[in-house]
Amino acid sequence: MELRTQIKRLSLWIFIIPFIAINLCLFISVNYQIFDNTFLSVDMIGRSGKTFPYFDGGVSISRTARTYPTYLIFKPSMIFASILLIIYWIKTNKIINFYQNSENRNNIFKTFGILSAIFLIIHSILLGVKFDYDLYKFFRRFVLLGFIIFEIAAQTLLVYKFFKLKSEMKNHINKYILILKIILVTILVVVAIGSFPIVVTSGNVHFKHALEWNYFVGVIVFYLFTFMFWKKG
């Protein structure tokens, strides 16, 4: 089925583009001296000491991505990935309707998935834009939180659909990858709930940064699994 092939391709790019973007921004932030005395000289705010934030939480994604020149990588990449996400959720809704013998049904995961993509676009646009207003700061946090909540909800509901339809889909999917997707979304939900009290309080900066990097990668790994989930043909 052509639709499966399209979803496989989309999901692979949805993983690759953000993964390369955030890690390229990290590389530039840590190795800023390479770009000194060039037109790509890194803004002071965006410079970081030697760190591997997945382990030590030495720097946030925001800090590595919100200043020149890294925002030239981060913003277009995230906006483009978000557009691919919208297309992905629309096409995934179609393929689920095919297996459950329904037409023109908007499954709730589609709505949540599109909303998460829209929130990611807004977050990417606002990143690095400064206004000294409490309402604006609250709005930025709300947008980021909205992306996370809607994305995890969409992934969880989709995996539940896959599980319910696994008999109808058995010739077209890899059942072992379905198990990995279930484990992944379970971990993401448990970590989100368990870390919430820490995230909303002050302090624990390094923990929050490490969580941010690992959690974001966990979210996009879902799409790498999706690429491996659908069989060819």
N, C-alpha and C positions, 0 to 999 in steps of 0.2 A: 504494500500500500504506500503510495506516494506521500501521504500525510505523515506516516511514521518516519519516513526518511527526512522530511522537512523538520519534524520535531527533534530528531537526533541532531541534525546540523545546528539548529537554533540553540539547543541546550549546550552543545559543546562550546559555541561562541559565547554564550552567556557565562560560562565558567571561565574561559580563557581570557576574555577582555578585562573583566574586573581584577582577576588574579594578577595578570601582568601589570595592570595599571597601578595597583596599590604597592606592589613590590618594586616597581620601577621608581615610584615616588620615594619609597623607603631608601632605595639605593642612592638616589640623588641627594636626599636629605643627609644621609650618613657620610657620603663621599663628596660633600659640597666643594671641597678644595679643588677637585678636578675641573670645576667650572669657573673658578676664580679668574678674573681678568678677561672674561668672555662675555658675549651678550646674554649668556645663560647663567650669569652669576646668581647664586641662590640667595634669596632674601634671608636676612639674619634670623627672623622668626622660624623659618623653615629649616634651619641648620640643626643637626643633632650630633651628639657624640656617638661613638661606636656602641651599637646596641643591636640586639636581635629581639624585637619587642614581643614576638610570639612566646618567648620564654621569660624575659626580664621586664617587659612592659616599659621599656625606657622612653618610648615616645608614642604618641597617639597617631592614628590614621589621619585625623584632622590636621594635626600640625605638619605632617609630611606633605599634605596635599593642598593646603589652602593658600600657599604663597607662590610667588613667581620662582622658577618656571614650572613647578610641578602641577599647578592648577591647569596648565595647558594640556596636561596629560589626563589628569583625573576627571575634570568636568566633562570634556567631550566623551571620554570612555564610558563614564557612568550614564550619561544621557543616552548614548547609543545603545548600551546594554539594556537600559530601561525600555527603550523602544522595542528591542528584541524580546524582552520579557512580556510586553503587552501582546506581541504577535504570538509568542509561545503559549500564553494562557488562552488566547482565542482558539488556536489550533488544537490545544490539548482538550479544551471543552468540546470541540467537534469530534475528536476521536473517542472521547468518553461517551458522547451521545450515540456514536455508531455502535459501540459495544453494549450499551444499555437500551438499544432500539428506541431511541427518542430523537425527535427533531426540534431544532431551534430552542433547546432548553438551555438557559443560562444557569449552570451549576454555581453554587456559592463560592467554590474555590476560584472560579474565573473572576468573579467580582473582587474578591480579596486580592488575587494576584495582580490584577490591573491597578487596584488602589495602591498596592505596595510599590509598583513601578512608578506611579505618579508621584508618590511621596519621595521616592529616590531621586526623581528628576528635580523636584523642588529643593530637596536637600543639597543636591549637587550645585544648583544655581546659587543658593544662598551661602554656600561654604565660602568663607573668607570675606563676606560682605558684613561690615560692622556698623551697627547702630546701637548707641548707648541707651537702649530702652528695655525695660524689664519685659514688656509685652513681646517684643521682638525676640528676645532671648528664650522666652517661654515657647514662642511659636517654633523656633528652630528645634528645640528639644522635642516638642510635640510631633513635628514632621519626622524626625529621626525615629522616635518611638513608634509612630504610625507605620513607617516602613517595616520595622522589625515585627510588629504584631501582625500586620496583614500578611507579610511574607510567610511567617511561621504558620499562621492559620491556614493559608492557601496550601502550603506544602503538606500539612497534616491532613487536611480534608482530601487532597488529591491522593495521598498514599492510602487513605481509608477507602476511597473509591477503587483504587487498583486492587486492594485486598478483596473487596467484595466481588469484583469482576474477574478475579484471577482465573476462574474456570473458563470463562468465555474468551479470555486473552491468552490462554496457556501456550498456544502455538506461536505467539508473537512476542512473548516477553521472556526475560531471564529471571526465573523465580528466585535465584540467589541474590540478584541485585535488588529485587523487591524486599527481601529480608534486610539488606543493608540500608535501604531507604527507610524502612520502618525503624531500625535501630538509630539511624541518624536523626530523624525528626523527633524521636523520643528523647534523645540526648539534648537536642536543641531546646525542647520544651522544658525539660527538667532543669537545665542550666539557666534558662531565662527566669524561671520561677525561683530557683534557689539563690540566684545572684541578685535578684531585684532589691532586697533590703540593703545590700552593700552598694549597689550602683546609685541608689537614690540618696545616700548619705555622703557626707564629706569624708575626705581621706581615702586611703587605699588606692592611691593614684596608679601605682604600677600594676596592681591587680586589675584595675579597670582597663588599663591600656592593653594588657596581655589578653584579657577577655575580649576586648573589641576586635583585635586582630584575628584571634582564633575563631571567634563566633562568626565573623564575616566570612572567613574561608569556609567554615562549616555550612553556612547558608548557601554558598555558591557550589560547594561540592555536591549538593543535591542535584544540580544540573549536570554535573559530570556523571553521576550515577544514572541520570535519565538517558544520557547518551548511550550508556552501556546496557540500559534496561530494555530498550526496544531492539528486537532482532531485525536484520535486514530483510528486505523483500516484502 
